[in-house]
Amino acid sequence: MSLIDRLRKWLDSPPTAPAAVDRRALHEFLRVIEVPDATDTAGPLFLKKFKHPIPDYPRHFIMQYERVPGEITTIGYVHYLAFENCWLCGGMCIDGMAQRRMPREHLEQIRTVGSLAEHMLRESFHQIGPCQAIFGYVGEASARIVDLRAGFVDTGEPLLMVVWRDAREDEKAALVKRAAALGPF
């Protein structure tokens, strides 16, 4: 089976329901933490993916992988920018080379939550705190699939997705319109 066929199969298969997952086992070697500045820890990864430096605005979340005790590597990054009573989520990147070097048992545990990117999004959503919504501007098809699996939904605006949190139903359309007016973020 080719790499493309394996990727398609993985993208088409649903992860184990989050409620059935023992996150404690995953947290033994994988942590998503907020840092005040991710330039040193995730800067090279972000630069490789987006061809420019990490933005200097907050909030920055990194995913650390501990293969063996004391051997910690940053393997993921995502940032959030405040917008009204919402957050704009962007800059998601995962170190695919580091993932390919993981032992089988770690990869199997990650699979229970879908993927590293899905895990990082869900964990950062939890840490971001109360808000009306989290918006994402998604241009890549594979990123869109990950975002849908992590909890984003389409807004009806091209490339704009959202995770609804505390927004009232009567506020949602106006929030989408204002977020869409920002263009790519």
C-alpha positions as CSV (number, residue, x, y, z in Angstrom):
1,M,0.0,0.0,0.0
2,S,1.4,3.4,-1.0
3,L,1.9,6.2,1.5
4,I,-0.9,8.2,-0.1
5,D,-3.2,5.1,0.2
6,R,-2.3,4.7,3.9
7,L,-2.9,8.4,4.5
8,R,-6.3,8.2,2.8
9,K,-7.2,5.1,4.9
10,W,-6.2,6.9,8.1
11,L,-8.1,10.1,7.3
12,D,-11.2,8.1,6.5
13,S,-11.1,6.1,9.7
14,P,-12.6,7.6,12.9
15,P,-10.5,7.8,16.0
16,T,-11.6,6.0,19.2
17,A,-14.3,8.0,20.9
18,P,-12.5,10.5,23.2
19,A,-14.5,9.3,26.2
20,A,-13.1,5.8,25.8
21,V,-9.5,7.0,25.7
22,D,-7.2,6.7,28.8
23,R,-5.4,10.1,28.4
24,R,-3.2,9.4,31.5
25,A,-1.2,6.9,29.4
26,L,-0.8,9.4,26.6
27,H,0.2,12.1,29.1
28,E,3.1,10.0,30.3
29,F,5.0,10.9,27.1
30,L,3.1,13.7,25.4
31,R,2.3,17.1,26.9
32,V,0.7,20.2,25.5
33,I,1.8,23.3,27.4
34,E,1.4,27.0,27.0
35,V,4.6,29.0,26.9
36,P,5.1,32.8,26.8
37,D,7.5,32.6,23.8
38,A,7.9,29.6,21.5
39,T,10.7,31.0,19.4
40,D,13.4,28.8,20.8
41,T,11.4,25.6,21.3
42,A,9.2,25.6,18.1
43,G,10.7,28.3,15.9
44,P,12.6,26.0,13.6
45,L,9.5,23.7,13.1
46,F,7.3,26.7,12.4
47,L,9.8,28.3,10.0
48,K,10.1,25.0,8.1
49,K,6.3,24.7,7.7
50,F,5.3,28.4,7.1
51,K,8.6,29.9,5.8
52,H,8.5,32.8,8.3
53,P,9.2,33.2,12.0
54,I,6.6,32.5,14.8
55,P,4.4,35.5,15.4
56,D,5.2,37.6,18.4
57,Y,1.7,37.7,19.8
58,P,0.4,35.4,22.4
59,R,-0.8,32.6,23.0
60,H,1.7,29.9,22.2
61,F,1.2,26.2,22.8
62,I,3.9,23.6,22.2
63,M,3.6,19.8,22.3
64,Q,6.5,18.1,24.0
65,Y,7.4,14.5,23.5
66,E,9.4,12.5,26.1
67,R,10.5,9.3,24.5
68,V,12.5,8.3,27.6
69,P,12.6,10.1,30.9
70,G,14.5,13.4,30.6
71,E,14.7,13.3,26.7
72,I,12.1,16.0,25.8
73,T,11.6,17.3,22.3
74,T,9.2,19.9,21.0
75,I,7.2,18.2,18.2
76,G,4.2,20.5,17.8
77,Y,3.1,24.1,17.9
78,V,-0.1,26.1,17.6
79,H,-0.9,29.8,18.4
80,Y,-4.0,31.8,19.4
81,L,-4.8,35.4,18.9
82,A,-7.5,37.2,20.9
83,F,-10.4,38.5,18.8
84,E,-13.3,40.1,20.7
85,N,-14.4,37.3,23.1
86,C,-13.1,34.6,20.8
87,W,-9.7,33.2,19.7
88,L,-8.2,32.8,16.3
89,C,-6.3,29.5,16.1
90,G,-3.5,29.1,13.6
91,G,0.1,28.1,12.9
92,M,-0.5,24.4,13.6
93,C,2.6,22.3,12.8
94,I,3.7,18.9,13.7
95,D,7.2,17.4,13.4
96,G,6.5,14.4,11.1
97,M,10.1,13.2,11.3
98,A,9.9,12.9,15.1
99,Q,6.6,11.1,14.8
100,R,8.1,8.6,12.4
101,R,10.9,7.8,14.9
102,M,8.4,7.1,17.7
103,P,8.1,3.5,19.0
104,R,5.1,1.5,17.9
105,E,3.5,1.5,21.4
106,H,3.5,5.3,21.5
107,L,2.1,5.5,17.9
108,E,-0.7,3.1,18.9
109,Q,-1.6,5.2,22.0
110,I,-1.7,8.4,19.8
111,R,-4.0,6.6,17.3
112,T,-6.6,6.3,20.1
113,V,-7.0,10.1,19.9
114,G,-6.7,10.3,16.1
115,S,-3.4,12.1,15.5
116,L,-0.8,14.3,17.2
117,A,-2.5,17.4,15.6
118,E,-5.9,16.4,16.9
119,H,-4.5,15.8,20.4
120,M,-2.7,19.1,20.3
121,L,-5.9,21.0,19.2
122,R,-8.1,19.3,21.8
123,E,-5.6,19.9,24.6
124,S,-5.1,23.6,23.7
125,F,-8.9,24.1,23.4
126,H,-9.2,22.9,27.0
127,Q,-6.4,25.2,28.2
128,I,-7.6,28.3,26.2
129,G,-10.4,28.8,28.7
130,P,-13.9,30.3,28.3
131,C,-14.8,32.2,25.1
132,Q,-17.6,32.5,22.6
133,A,-15.8,30.6,19.9
134,I,-12.4,29.5,18.5
135,F,-12.0,30.2,14.8
136,G,-9.6,28.6,12.4
137,Y,-8.7,29.6,8.8
138,V,-7.9,26.4,7.0
139,G,-6.5,26.2,3.5
140,E,-5.1,22.7,3.3
141,A,-7.4,19.7,2.8
142,S,-5.5,17.5,5.3
143,A,-5.6,20.2,7.9
144,R,-9.4,20.6,7.4
145,I,-9.9,16.9,8.0
146,V,-7.9,17.1,11.2
147,D,-9.8,20.2,12.3
148,L,-13.1,18.5,11.7
149,R,-12.1,15.5,13.7
150,A,-10.8,17.8,16.6
151,G,-14.2,19.6,16.8
152,F,-14.2,22.4,14.3
153,V,-17.3,22.8,12.0
154,D,-17.7,24.7,8.8
155,T,-19.1,28.2,9.0
156,G,-20.4,28.6,5.4
157,E,-17.5,31.1,4.7
158,P,-14.7,29.8,2.5
159,L,-11.9,28.3,4.6
160,L,-13.3,29.6,7.9
161,M,-14.1,27.0,10.6
162,V,-15.2,27.3,14.2
163,V,-15.5,25.5,17.5
164,W,-18.5,27.0,19.2
165,R,-18.1,27.4,22.9
166,D,-20.2,30.0,24.9
167,A,-21.7,31.9,22.0
168,R,-25.5,32.2,22.0
169,E,-27.3,31.0,18.9
170,D,-28.4,34.5,18.0
171,E,-24.7,35.7,18.1
172,K,-23.2,33.1,15.8
173,A,-23.9,34.6,12.4
174,A,-22.5,38.0,13.4
175,L,-19.4,36.4,14.9
176,V,-18.8,34.4,11.7
177,K,-19.2,37.6,9.6
178,R,-16.7,39.6,11.6
179,A,-14.2,36.7,11.7
180,A,-14.5,36.2,7.9
181,A,-13.9,39.9,7.4
182,L,-10.4,39.5,8.9
183,G,-9.3,37.3,6.0
184,P,-6.5,34.8,6.5
185,F,-5.0,34.8,10.0
